[in-house]
Amino acid sequence: MLSHHPLRLRRWARFVLLPAVASAVMAAAATGCGPKPAAESKSSPTPRPPFAPPKLAPAWMSPTATGKPFHTTLHATWHTASALYVGRGSGVEILDAATGQSKGSVQPPEPGATLCAMTPTLSADGLGAVAWIKGDPEGRGASCEHVSLVDTGRDGAVVWTTSVTGSAVAGKPFTSETAALGWAGDVLAVMTPNTVVGLQKDHSRAWAWSNPGVARQEFVYNDDMAVRGDRITVMLSEKGAPARPNYSFVTLDGKGRQTKPAAERVPLGDGMYLHLVSDHPEALLVTPPSEAAPELLLLAADGAITRRIALTTPVGHAELRGIGTYWRPDSMFDIRFTDTTVFVTAGSTISDTPAHVAAFDLKTGAMRWSRPVEAVTVPRLVGADADAVYVLGGRTTSDMTMYAFTSGDGTRTPISSVTAPRTLLPVTGLAIDYRAGNLAMTETRAGMFGTLMFRAP
């Protein structure tokens, strides 16, 4: 197996050195694996009632994840009307949406197979996909190449499993313990170490794309991939200067064709990192050292960078806390988009100065507004639509509030109270996912529980 390339190693090192979260509300440090931004509409600039019930309380709690780090880290969650699918390295557990009781799991291609990738969403007809490593995920030659199509309409039955491998480099197999999956319409895009393959739902190949390293016989990695609609963004890293590799990205259309002849290079200074924004491939994030502001890079349909937005506010730079999988610890960011606006949080979260929620106009790059949430709180962005961004915050985990901040001027309105048990207190990071009156807090690795579900009492 080829070793972790430098970008992935630096990302992981940077993530594990983040300080432990001390306050009760910081226990609810969520990530960007929440609901997808709703489509823009011409509705009034007030929250659409009811985004959330007036009160939310714990409904059930699933058991904690156990096992090695590879097995306990969270990949993604899928939601259906009757079930919550929670994907970790050990597999995909299926929980009853009403009670939290286990309804089984998605069956791996062989006992002990390790889950290494998962589509962040389901297709329109309820299909998802996962990828597996057979054998030891830390062993020599481990490869995340076995892809399974999963039908949630048939209680998580595996429709088929097939192998999708990268192209050989220098006459040798080019393997990696990572992959990425996503739905480009009805086609499943599968990212290997140096190719992206489009699979039909009958597992036949619709198309295939190879990165520049394949033709040049060089070690150019596909580092990450995001899919939205008919656009696929692939981030590349390659060996360049001795100090650090070169970073670039390409945009593919829904048929696997590059929208520009050459990859778009992104020059990065020391201590800077480049990330795809989950579920929004029209944007990239550049996270610099702590004293500088992160930047949002907006992309045109062909992948060209059209605008750079410095995410800074009068109370400080945007707080982009990345919590993700073992391989992509920064793949889920606390950031929300609509077609016209990006929302972030900013400012100190451990002082008497309230943290802020800020809105930036995607067309002009200007900050539209910055509004305080509460003192001594870590606000979490749980959703956004054309009218508002919805924020969870509070002084303690037993006294949280969900607010709506209007998109136009940031007017704050409390819309729901959330009561949480004290068992949340020691948790340092949660993935928060809100939809249709159900608020799920899921551990991103081993902890005191797996998922804690809230709904109207």
Secondary structure, 3 states (H helix, E strand, C coil): CCCCCHHHHHHHHHHHCCCCCCCCHHHHCCCCCCCCCCCCCCCCCCCCCCCCCCEEEEEEECCCCCCCHHHHCEEEEEECCCEEEEEECCEEEEEECCCCCEEEECCCCCCCCEEEEECCCCCCCCEEEEEEECCCCCCCCCCCCEEEEEEHHHCCEEEEEEECCCCCECCECCCCCCCEEEEECCEEEEECCCEEEEECCCCCEEEEEECHHHHHCCCEEEEEEEEECCEEEEEEEECCCCCCCEEEEEEEECCCCECCCCCEECCCCCCCEEEECCCCCCEEEEECCCCCCCEEEEECCCCCEEEEEECEECCEEECCCCCCCCCCCCCCCCCEECCCEEEEEECCCCCCCCCEEEEEECCCCCEEEEEECCCCCCCEEEEECCCEEEEEEEEECCEEEEEEEECCCCCEEEEEEECCCHHHCCCCCEEEEEECCEEEEEECCCCCCCEEEEECC
